[in-house]
């Protein structure tokens, strides 16, 4: 262990309060995954970690308050103001996305697909709608964020250089520090045959994630509309946008489209190992944890060029544009014919939650009272 990754002295006496949106367990998302993974690392190092969604709670017992998600400004700012009023240092895992770049396009694209599917996939409607879509202006150049939290945070914890630049360009006073996210994989010897046995498919394009507009699965379906290539959506059996999930399932194409529902750990691992490629054409990801997981299981990875995954996988992954079906198809075909398994796996494997936890403890040590 080198000095840069050593656990700071006194970690066993550290008391940290995590604060995030109420109901997070009932409405899980990426912020819950990050929060739980970091909690495990801190507790393994001997720290005491509590959670509260109360914006007025007593912070006396804590050395540090750790907030999650600047893009919930009302929630995060109330926590930040409470910490400032009680003179307790706080950090924020920012999860700041580039909303001006993608939000309006994401919403317009979803509506175009809704009309297209409901029309029976009328090609002329699609062509005309696509022309109108590309005239769609970007969202206003402002963040869904909390300037107060940015100004007063001891550190803004970003997932990589892309997010750091995004915040620094708009809020140069923010004190950013990169704490890369990790990826979680299970040490399992399960092979591809388990998934093939259950679903009767092999050499397919896999997409792991809830069916929702921001994940952009309809674009993947459109990209392979006239192709016999099987598409498998490991959708988890849950969505916040039932109408979008229904559009995906109604989408007609030449090849098979399979929606798995919730998979066991072994079936998901087997899916990664049975797939020819994993493609997640999301509008934006920070960085896209399932893409890291796919890479670590040796599955060639295709991801949107919008977001932070390039900070992690560099040029060992394949990139597509989330507003261009042809780009998605070509990137996916390149990944299937020119996979770079070992280099991509090695890149992804460098990012572990253990490494994230050690970096986080160093940040706490710098700012705690």
Beta strands, then each sheet from edge to edge (+ up, - down):
strand 1: 15-19
strand 2: 48-52
strand 3: 64-68
strand 4: 90-93
strand 5: 155-158
strand 6: 176-178
strand 7: 205-208
strand 8: 231-234
strand 9: 257-259
strand 10: 277-280
strand 11: 301-304
strand 12: 318-320
sheet 1: 2+ 1+ 3+ 4+ 5+ 6+
sheet 2: 9+ 8+ 7+ 10+ 11+ 12+
end
